[in-house]
Amino acid sequence: MRPDWDSYFMKIAYAVSERSTCDRAMVGCVLVRDKRILTSGFNGSPAGQDHCDEIGHLMVDGHCVRTIHAETNAIIQAALHGVSSKNSTCYVTHFPCINCSKALINAGISRIVYSVAYRADENAMNFLKTAEIEITQKEYMTASPSMDE
């Protein structure tokens, strides 16, 4: 059966997450406008830096600070390549943290679709709602139903 657009792009966000180099949470993000992918990002170290999966996590206050989050990387890719993210949808495997939420707001994102409510932050949610960003949680199924069912 042909997937709806949200399912389609969420599946791509999960595929992008497979490139993550921080195994604490492998996160993928895809920015989309008019059913076209603008950019993607996954959580990993800055270019040329060692990765968590190579030398371990750099923990500060319970968070790994070695990596750049997937949403931030997707926004950086848009800026690097001159692609406007205004009025786009952010498909992300995990609910954005407070810093990514603020970056998404300033990047002009109009909608966020996420799957996992990982460390869902009430402040992040409030920022997004105040910015009138549409938020949708979309369950992601990792396996296709059997043809025998």
C-alpha positions in Angstrom: 0.0 0.0 0.0 1.3 3.5 -0.9 2.2 5.5 2.2 0.8 8.9 3.0 3.3 11.8 2.7 4.0 12.0 6.5 4.8 8.3 6.6 7.0 8.6 3.5 9.1 11.4 4.9 9.3 9.9 8.4 10.7 6.7 6.9 13.3 8.9 5.2 14.1 10.6 8.5 14.7 7.1 10.0 16.9 6.2 7.1 18.9 9.4 7.7 19.3 8.5 11.4 21.3 5.4 10.4 24.2 7.8 9.7 24.2 9.0 13.3 27.5 8.6 15.2 26.0 9.1 18.7 24.4 5.8 19.9 22.7 7.4 22.9 19.9 8.5 20.4 20.3 8.0 16.7 18.3 10.9 15.3 17.5 11.8 11.8 15.8 14.9 10.3 14.5 15.9 6.9 13.3 19.4 6.0 10.6 19.3 3.3 8.6 21.9 1.4 6.0 21.2 -1.2 6.6 17.5 -1.0 10.3 18.0 -1.9 13.3 17.3 0.4 15.3 20.5 1.0 18.0 19.1 3.4 18.6 16.4 5.9 20.7 16.0 9.0 21.7 13.4 11.6 23.3 13.8 15.0 27.1 13.7 14.9 30.3 15.5 15.6 31.3 18.6 13.7 33.2 18.0 10.4 36.7 16.6 11.0 36.1 15.9 14.7 36.1 12.5 16.4 32.8 10.8 16.8 31.1 9.3 19.9 31.2 5.8 18.3 35.0 6.2 17.9 36.2 7.7 21.2 33.1 7.8 23.5 30.6 10.3 24.7 31.5 13.7 26.0 29.0 14.0 28.9 28.0 17.3 30.6 25.0 17.4 32.9 23.7 14.1 31.6 23.9 15.2 27.9 26.4 14.3 25.3 27.8 17.6 24.0 30.2 16.1 21.4 27.4 16.0 18.7 25.4 18.5 16.8 21.7 17.6 16.8 20.0 16.4 13.6 17.7 19.4 13.3 20.6 21.8 13.7 22.6 19.9 11.1 19.6 20.1 8.7 19.3 23.8 9.2 23.1 24.2 8.8 23.0 22.3 5.5 20.2 24.6 4.3 22.4 27.7 5.2 25.5 26.2 3.7 23.8 25.4 0.4 21.7 28.6 0.2 18.3 26.8 0.6 15.5 28.6 2.4 13.8 26.6 5.1 11.0 29.1 5.5 7.5 27.5 5.6 8.9 24.0 5.5 8.1 20.9 7.5 10.6 19.2 9.8 10.3 15.4 9.9 12.4 14.3 12.8 12.7 10.9 14.5 12.7 12.4 18.1 10.9 15.4 19.6 13.3 18.4 19.3 15.2 19.6 22.4 14.8 23.2 23.5 17.8 24.5 21.6 16.7 22.8 18.4 13.2 24.0 18.9 14.4 27.6 19.1 16.6 27.1 16.0 13.6 25.6 14.1 11.5 28.6 15.0 14.1 31.0 13.7 14.6 28.9 10.6 11.0 29.5 9.7 9.8 26.0 10.1 6.0 25.9 10.0 5.3 22.3 11.0 7.1 19.5 12.9 6.3 15.8 12.6 8.1 13.5 15.1 7.9 10.0 16.2 9.6 9.5 19.6 8.8 11.8 22.5 12.4 11.4 23.7 12.9 13.7 26.7 10.0 15.7 25.6 10.6 19.2 27.0 7.6 21.2 28.2 9.5 24.5 27.6 10.4 23.4 24.0 6.7 22.5 23.4 5.6 25.9 24.8 8.1 27.8 22.5 6.8 25.9 19.5 3.2 26.5 20.3 3.8 30.2 21.0 5.4 30.4 17.5 2.3 28.7 16.1 4.2 25.8 14.7 2.0 22.8 14.0 3.2 19.7 15.9 2.2 16.2 15.0 3.3 12.9 16.5 3.5 10.2 13.9 4.0 6.6 15.0 6.7 4.9 12.9 6.5 1.2 12.2 9.9 -0.3 11.7 8.5 -3.4 10.0 6.0 -3.8 7.2 3.0 -6.0 7.8 3.3 -9.5 6.6 1.7 -10.3 3.2 0.1 -13.3 4.9 -2.0 -11.2 7.2 
